[in-house]
Amino acid sequence: MIVIAISGVSMLGLMQMMTYMNRTQKNASMGVDFTNLASQIQLTIQNEKVCQSSLTNVPFQPSGPSEITMNLQGTPLAAGSVVSGWNMNSVTLVGDGSAPVATIGTDKQYLAKLSLAASKKDVAASMGAPMKFINFPVYVLVNASNKVVSCFGQDGNLALTCQSLGGNFQPAANPPCQMPLRTCAVGQVVKGTNPDGSPICMTLANQACPAGQVMSGLNADGTLRCQIPPTAPKACAAGQMVTGVNADGSLQCATVTVVGGSCSPPLVANGINSDGSVRCAQPTITGGSCPAGTVASGISANGTVTCSQATVVGGACAAGYVATGIASNGAPVCTKPPATGGQVCSPNQPCSGLCQSPEFGGGFYPAVGVCSPDGMSCNAGQCPSVG
């Protein structure tokens, strides 16, 4: 009998130990389930789209609680529902009576509290506190019918900071703190910025400069700084040349000093130096004759003789005239001797005249001839053959 009694006591103690262990394990399991439920709610209200689909059209009162049914990933979460071994005693959206944090059109935005009270379904099978309470801050956008149209979970301090800076907190916006447009009124200009970011404005005292003046800046009192425009000369005086332009637009002039006005033979002028003196250079002539049948008509840039075909349009001068040269078209240049009977060449001496060439149509060409005994003409006779 004594053995039986001892065995019974041992069995009772073992059963109590097992019950305690089972209740402890059940309590831990239900604690994990509640933590998972809280995490699902937190993730739901942090995502604007998911939060909106979960709370759209639920009632909200700015002051006091409103019982709601929240759609939690397809599972209704409301008073009386059972989720993961927990009885939902109440699911409420609570307003604390504060003014709306923002107004968007006719809708108002509030910082609310999603409150959840739950109790264990099987209290006897678990240890620990039979009930749990948890609150989640959430922003709700409510229409005129006191129905939620949008929501977003956010740190309440962000909204308070935004409001303290004069901003309009809109959780769904980017950025969520929308600052008002900072501009000055018409007729004012910005002259600085206040610590809160607002502009420091200043009214312009006058809007135009007097006639004959132009604006050159802005004074501290808002008046325009005006000045008479510089009457800068647009040209230099006679004997001067432009060497630069000043900051006021006037010209910088300098007197031109010509140190030398000519070059010594055989140099030729090819420019003016910076001191005004003539720049001289040795002329370069690389060729001095033209082929037969052509005549020199100029000198090119490299110094070579420019030749062109000789064209003879007339071969003799009228009576009383003498040939003194050839025109550009090939005709002889005829000149009437002086009325006083002056000589054109030294009698019976070599002279520059014209010879007649039967090979070029009987035309006349420059040649060395012999002056007539009276000194009135230079006869070069017939040109030598070029064959």
C-alpha positions in Angstrom: 0.0 0.0 0.0 2.8 2.4 0.9 4.5 1.7 -2.5 1.2 2.3 -4.3 0.8 5.6 -2.5 4.3 6.7 -3.3 3.8 5.8 -6.9 0.5 7.8 -7.1 2.2 10.9 -5.7 5.0 10.6 -8.2 2.6 10.2 -11.1 0.6 13.3 -9.9 3.8 15.3 -9.7 4.9 14.2 -13.1 1.5 15.1 -14.6 1.6 18.6 -13.0 5.1 19.1 -14.4 3.9 18.1 -17.9 0.9 20.4 -17.7 3.1 23.3 -16.6 5.5 22.6 -19.5 2.6 22.4 -22.0 1.1 25.6 -20.8 4.5 27.4 -20.9 5.1 26.1 -24.5 1.5 27.2 -25.5 2.1 30.6 -24.0 5.3 31.1 -26.0 3.6 29.9 -29.2 0.7 32.3 -28.7 3.1 35.1 -28.0 4.9 34.5 -31.3 1.5 34.4 -33.1 0.5 37.8 -31.6 3.9 39.3 -32.6 3.4 38.0 -36.1 -0.1 39.5 -36.2 1.3 42.9 -35.0 4.0 42.8 -37.7 1.4 42.1 -40.4 -0.7 45.1 -39.3 2.5 47.3 -39.2 3.5 46.3 -42.7 0.0 46.8 -44.0 -0.3 50.4 -42.8 3.3 51.3 -43.9 2.4 50.5 -47.6 0.0 53.2 -48.9 -1.7 51.0 -51.4 -2.2 48.1 -49.1 -3.3 50.4 -46.3 -5.8 52.1 -48.5 -7.3 48.7 -49.6 -7.4 47.6 -46.0 -9.1 50.7 -44.5 -11.0 52.3 -47.3 -14.5 53.3 -46.4 -14.1 52.5 -42.7 -15.6 55.1 -40.4 -13.5 57.7 -38.5 -14.4 60.3 -35.9 -11.8 63.0 -35.2 -12.6 62.7 -31.5 -13.1 59.2 -30.0 -12.9 55.6 -31.3 -14.7 54.0 -34.2 -15.1 50.3 -34.5 -13.8 49.1 -37.8 -13.3 45.9 -39.8 -9.8 45.8 -41.3 -9.0 43.6 -44.3 -5.7 42.0 -43.3 -4.4 40.1 -46.4 -7.9 38.6 -47.1 -8.7 38.0 -43.4 -11.2 40.2 -41.8 -9.9 41.7 -38.5 -12.8 43.0 -36.3 -14.3 42.6 -32.9 -15.4 38.9 -32.5 -13.1 37.5 -35.0 -10.4 34.9 -34.1 -7.0 35.1 -35.5 -4.1 32.7 -34.7 -5.8 31.6 -31.4 -6.6 35.2 -30.3 -10.1 36.6 -29.8 -10.3 40.1 -31.2 -12.1 42.0 -28.5 -12.0 45.4 -30.3 -10.4 46.8 -33.5 -10.9 50.6 -33.4 -9.6 53.7 -35.3 -9.2 56.4 -32.7 -9.0 60.2 -33.2 -7.6 62.2 -30.3 -9.5 65.4 -31.0 -6.5 67.2 -32.6 -7.0 69.4 -35.6 -6.3 67.9 -39.1 -2.7 68.0 -40.0 -3.5 68.9 -43.6 -6.5 69.7 -45.9 -6.5 68.4 -49.4 -9.4 69.7 -51.4 -12.5 68.9 -49.3 -10.7 65.9 -47.5 -8.9 66.3 -44.2 -5.9 64.4 -43.0 -5.6 63.3 -39.4 -3.0 61.5 -37.3 -5.0 58.6 -35.9 -4.4 55.5 -33.8 -5.3 52.0 -34.9 -6.0 50.2 -31.6 -6.2 46.4 -31.1 -7.4 44.6 -27.9 -7.2 40.7 -28.0 -7.6 37.9 -25.5 -6.4 34.3 -25.6 -9.0 31.9 -26.9 -7.9 29.1 -24.6 -6.8 30.8 -21.4 -6.7 27.5 -19.4 -4.2 26.0 -21.8 -1.7 28.9 -21.6 0.1 30.8 -19.0 0.8 34.5 -18.8 -1.5 37.5 -19.3 -4.8 36.6 -20.9 -5.1 39.9 -22.9 -2.8 42.1 -25.1 -3.2 45.7 -26.2 -1.3 47.4 -29.0 -1.6 50.7 -30.9 -0.3 51.7 -34.3 0.0 55.4 -35.4 -1.5 55.9 -38.9 -2.4 58.9 -41.0 -5.9 58.8 -42.5 -7.4 61.0 -45.2 -11.1 61.4 -44.4 -13.9 62.7 -46.7 -16.8 64.9 -45.7 -18.8 61.7 -44.8 -16.2 60.7 -42.2 -15.0 57.8 -44.3 -11.4 56.9 -44.8 -10.3 57.3 -48.5 -6.5 56.8 -48.0 -4.1 56.0 -45.2 -0.4 55.8 -44.5 1.7 54.8 -41.5 4.3 57.4 -40.6 6.3 58.7 -37.7 4.2 61.4 -36.0 7.3 63.5 -35.3 7.7 64.1 -39.0 4.3 65.7 -39.3 4.9 68.0 -36.3 8.3 69.1 -37.7 6.8 69.8 -41.1 4.0 71.9 -39.5 6.5 73.8 -37.3 8.2 74.9 -40.5 5.0 76.1 -42.1 4.7 73.0 -44.4 1.7 70.9 -45.3 2.3 67.2 -44.4 1.0 64.8 -47.0 2.3 61.2 -46.3 1.6 60.0 -49.8 3.4 63.0 -51.4 7.1 63.1 -52.4 8.4 64.7 -50.4 5.7 64.2 -47.7 6.4 67.7 -46.3 5.1 70.1 -48.9 6.3 73.6 -48.4 4.2 76.5 -49.7 5.3 78.4 -52.7 7.8 81.0 -51.5 7.5 84.2 -53.6 7.3 87.9 -53.1 4.3 90.0 -54.1 4.1 91.9 -57.3 6.4 95.0 -57.1 8.7 93.3 -54.6 12.1 91.6 -54.9 13.8 89.0 -52.7 16.7 90.4 -50.7 17.2 87.4 -48.3 15.8 84.3 -46.6 14.3 83.9 -43.1 15.4 80.9 -40.8 12.1 79.1 -41.7 13.0 79.3 -45.5 10.5 82.1 -46.3 11.8 84.9 -48.5 12.6 88.4 -47.1 10.8 90.7 -49.5 11.5 94.4 -50.3 9.3 96.8 -52.1 10.9 98.7 -55.0 10.6 102.4 -54.1 10.8 103.6 -57.7 10.3 101.6 -60.9 12.2 103.6 -63.4 15.2 105.9 -63.8 14.8 109.5 -64.8 15.0 110.4 -68.5 18.5 110.3 -69.8 19.7 107.8 -67.1 20.1 104.1 -67.0 19.9 101.5 -64.1 23.3 100.4 -62.7 22.1 98.5 -59.6 19.8 98.3 -56.6 20.2 100.3 -53.3 19.5 98.8 -49.9 16.2 100.6 -49.5 14.9 99.2 -52.7 15.4 102.2 -54.9 17.1 101.8 -58.3 20.6 103.0 -58.6 20.7 105.2 -61.7 23.5 106.9 -63.6 24.0 109.0 -66.7 25.3 106.8 -69.4 28.9 107.6 -70.5 29.2 109.7 -73.5 31.9 107.6 -75.0 33.4 108.8 -78.3 32.7 106.5 -81.2 35.7 107.6 -83.2 39.2 109.0 -82.7 40.3 112.5 -83.5 42.0 113.3 -86.8 45.6 112.0 -86.8 44.7 109.2 -84.2 43.8 105.6 -84.4 41.9 103.1 -82.2 44.1 101.0 -79.9 41.4 99.5 -77.5 38.1 100.0 -75.7 37.6 101.2 -72.1 35.2 99.6 -69.6 32.7 102.4 -70.1 32.7 101.8 -73.8 34.9 104.8 -74.8 37.6 104.2 -77.3 41.3 104.2 -76.5 43.0 106.4 -79.1 46.7 107.1 -79.9 48.3 109.6 -82.2 49.7 108.1 -85.4 53.3 109.2 -85.8 54.7 108.7 -89.3 58.5 108.5 -88.9 59.3 107.9 -92.5 57.2 108.5 -95.6 59.3 106.9 -98.3 61.7 104.1 -98.9 65.2 104.4 -100.4 65.7 102.8 -103.8 65.6 100.0 -104.6 63.3 99.3 -101.6 59.6 99.5 -101.8 56.9 100.2 -99.1 54.9 97.1 -98.0 53.3 98.4 -94.8 53.4 100.6 -91.7 55.2 99.7 -88.4 53.6 100.0 -85.0 55.5 103.3 -84.4 54.1 104.8 -87.6 57.2 104.4 -89.8 57.0 103.0 -93.3 57.9 99.4 -93.6 60.2 98.8 -96.5 61.3 95.7 -98.2 63.5 94.6 -101.1 61.4 94.0 -104.2 61.7 90.5 -105.7 61.6 90.2 -109.5 62.2 86.7 -110.7 61.6 87.3 -114.4 62.2 90.3 -116.6 61.1 89.4 -120.2 58.1 88.0 -122.0 58.0 85.5 -124.9 57.9 86.7 -128.5 54.4 88.0 -129.4 53.6 89.1 -125.9 54.3 92.2 -123.9 54.8 92.9 -120.2 51.5 93.9 -118.5 52.5 93.9 -114.8 54.4 92.2 -112.0 52.8 89.4 -109.9 53.0 89.0 -106.1 56.1 86.8 -106.3 57.9 89.3 -108.5 57.6 87.6 -111.9 56.6 89.6 -114.9 53.0 89.2 -116.0 52.8 88.8 -119.8 49.9 89.1 -122.2 49.3 88.8 -125.9 50.0 92.0 -127.8 47.0 93.2 -129.8 47.7 95.9 -132.4 44.6 97.7 -133.6 46.3 100.5 -135.5 49.8 100.9 -137.1 50.4 104.6 -137.7 49.8 108.1 -136.4 48.0 110.7 -138.3 49.9 113.4 -140.2 51.4 115.9 -137.8 51.5 113.4 -134.8 54.3 111.2 -133.5 54.1 107.8 -131.7 55.1 108.1 -128.1 53.9 104.7 -126.7 51.4 101.8 -127.0 48.0 101.9 -125.4 46.5 98.9 -123.3 44.6 97.7 -126.4 47.8 97.6 -128.5 47.2 100.8 -130.5 50.0 103.4 -130.8 49.8 106.4 -128.5 50.1 109.4 -130.7 51.1 112.8 -129.6 51.2 116.1 -131.5 54.5 117.8 -131.3 54.7 121.1 -129.6 53.6 124.0 -131.8 56.9 125.7 -131.2 58.6 123.1 -133.2 60.4 121.5 -130.3 62.3 118.3 -131.0 61.2 114.9 -129.7 64.6 113.3 -129.9 68.2 114.2 -130.6 68.9 114.4 -134.3 70.7 111.4 -135.8 70.9 109.8 -132.3 69.4 106.5 -131.1 65.9 106.9 -129.9 62.8 104.9 -128.7 60.4 104.4 -131.5 58.1 101.9 -133.3 59.1 99.3 -135.9 56.7 97.7 -138.3 56.5 93.9 -138.3 55.3 92.1 -141.4 54.9 88.9 -139.3 52.1 90.2 -137.1 49.9 91.9 -139.7 52.0 94.9 -140.3 51.7 96.2 -136.7 54.0 98.5 -134.9 56.1 97.5 -131.8 58.5 99.3 -129.5 62.0 99.3 -130.8 65.2 101.3 -130.9 65.5 103.6 -133.9 67.4 106.6 -135.2 66.2 110.1 -134.7 65.5 112.1 -137.9 67.9 114.9 -138.8 65.3 117.5 -137.8 64.7 115.7 -134.4 60.9 115.6 -135.0 60.5 111.8 -135.3 62.2 108.5 -134.4 62.3 106.0 -137.3 62.8 102.4 -136.2 62.1 101.0 -139.7 61.1 97.4 -140.1 61.1 95.0 -137.1 63.7 92.2 -137.3 62.4 88.7 -138.1 61.7 86.5 -135.0 62.1 83.3 -137.1 
